[in-house]
Amino acid sequence: MISRPIAIMLGCAMITACNEPAQKTKPIRVVSAEQQRLHQLDAYNLGIGLKRAIYDAGYNCRRVTDGGYVGTWKNLDQWVARCEYENGATRDWAVFAGPDGGAQVRECKDVVKSGLPPCDIKKRPAGSFVIGEDAPAGDGARQPKQSGA
């Protein structure tokens, strides 16, 4: 059996060890081929990919009229797709593409409330999301409206 003074000293030593700063480690970011390919797509094909992710998540989207790359959040690439519906209403969707090839979809009006980055597009793809329309400037100046359908 351990004597009382030794037990107290061992307890203090364990508490002191818990307060030692942890060694800083550089996080490792895993990126899939699917994530890399999204950055290479033109607007029309990116719209198709984002629309498919929205459908696969159980939501609908008549057509993608705008979108682009937002940035990285943890190990996910965040994209935005603006969907236009039959009645002319629009809804902006955040699509988080993961290294496993999967995607998570959230409505943009809810992402900040959930602790996720806002849907501010940093980079738009070349070309147009809609066949027969002129391409937007591509400088990232336009931002999605936070509207609901």
C-alpha positions in Angstrom: 0.0 0.0 0.0 1.3 3.5 -0.9 1.8 5.9 2.0 -0.4 9.1 2.0 2.4 11.6 1.3 3.6 9.6 -1.7 0.1 9.3 -3.0 -0.3 13.1 -2.7 3.0 13.7 -4.5 2.0 11.3 -7.3 -1.4 13.1 -7.7 0.3 16.5 -7.9 2.7 15.2 -10.5 -0.1 13.8 -12.6 -2.1 17.1 -12.5 1.1 19.0 -13.4 1.6 16.7 -16.4 -1.9 17.4 -17.6 -1.2 21.1 -17.7 1.9 20.8 -20.0 1.3 22.3 -23.4 0.8 19.7 -26.1 3.3 19.6 -29.0 2.0 21.5 -32.0 1.3 19.2 -34.9 0.7 20.3 -38.5 -2.7 19.0 -39.6 -2.8 16.7 -42.6 -5.3 17.5 -45.3 -6.5 14.6 -47.5 -7.8 15.6 -50.9 -9.6 13.3 -53.3 -9.4 13.2 -57.0 -13.1 14.2 -57.1 -12.3 17.3 -55.1 -9.5 18.3 -57.4 -11.6 17.7 -60.5 -14.4 20.1 -59.3 -11.8 22.9 -59.5 -11.2 22.1 -63.2 -14.8 22.1 -64.4 -16.4 24.9 -66.4 -19.5 26.6 -65.1 -22.0 24.4 -67.0 -20.4 21.1 -65.8 -19.9 22.3 -62.3 -23.6 23.1 -62.2 -24.4 19.6 -63.2 -22.1 18.2 -60.5 -23.5 20.5 -57.8 -27.1 19.8 -58.9 -26.5 16.1 -58.6 -25.1 16.5 -55.1 -28.2 18.4 -54.1 -30.5 15.7 -55.5 -28.5 12.9 -53.9 -28.9 14.7 -50.5 -32.7 14.5 -51.0 -33.4 18.1 -52.1 -34.4 19.5 -55.5 -33.0 22.1 -57.9 -34.6 22.9 -61.2 -31.5 24.5 -62.6 -28.2 25.9 -61.3 -27.9 29.6 -62.4 -24.8 30.6 -60.4 -22.2 29.1 -58.1 -18.6 28.7 -57.3 -15.9 27.8 -54.8 -16.1 29.2 -51.3 -13.1 27.7 -49.6 -11.9 24.9 -47.3 -13.6 24.0 -44.1 -11.8 21.3 -42.2 -11.2 18.5 -44.8 -14.1 19.6 -47.0 -14.2 21.9 -50.0 -17.2 24.3 -49.8 -19.1 25.2 -53.0 -22.3 27.2 -53.6 -25.0 26.5 -56.1 -27.9 28.9 -56.7 -30.9 27.0 -57.8 -33.8 28.5 -59.7 -37.3 26.9 -59.4 -40.4 26.9 -61.6 -41.9 29.9 -60.0 -38.7 32.0 -60.4 -37.7 31.8 -56.8 -34.1 31.0 -56.0 -32.4 29.1 -53.2 -28.6 29.0 -52.4 -27.1 25.7 -51.4 -23.8 25.0 -49.7 -22.2 21.8 -51.0 -19.3 20.4 -48.9 -17.3 17.9 -51.0 -15.2 15.4 -49.0 -12.1 13.4 -49.6 -14.3 10.2 -49.7 -16.0 11.4 -52.8 -19.2 12.2 -50.8 -21.0 15.5 -50.4 -23.0 17.2 -47.6 -25.6 19.8 -48.6 -27.0 22.6 -46.4 -29.2 25.5 -47.3 -27.0 28.7 -47.3 -29.3 30.6 -45.0 -28.6 27.9 -42.3 -24.8 27.4 -42.5 -23.7 30.3 -40.4 -26.2 29.4 -37.7 -24.7 25.9 -37.7 -21.2 27.2 -37.2 -20.1 26.7 -40.8 -18.5 29.3 -43.1 -20.9 31.7 -45.0 -21.7 31.1 -48.6 -19.4 33.9 -50.0 -18.1 32.7 -53.4 -14.3 33.4 -53.7 -13.9 31.9 -57.2 -16.3 31.3 -60.1 -15.6 28.9 -62.9 -15.2 30.0 -66.5 -18.2 30.0 -68.8 -21.9 30.1 -68.1 -24.1 27.9 -65.9 -27.0 28.2 -68.5 -26.5 27.4 -72.1 -27.1 30.4 -74.4 -26.4 33.0 -71.7 -23.3 35.2 -71.5 -20.7 34.2 -68.9 -20.5 36.3 -65.7 -17.4 38.4 -65.0 -15.9 35.5 -63.0 -14.2 37.9 -60.5 -16.3 36.8 -57.6 -17.9 40.2 -57.2 -21.5 38.9 -57.3 -22.6 37.2 -54.1 -25.6 34.8 -53.7 -28.7 36.4 -52.3 -29.9 34.8 -49.1 -33.4 34.1 -50.4 -35.7 31.1 -49.9 -38.1 29.3 -52.1 
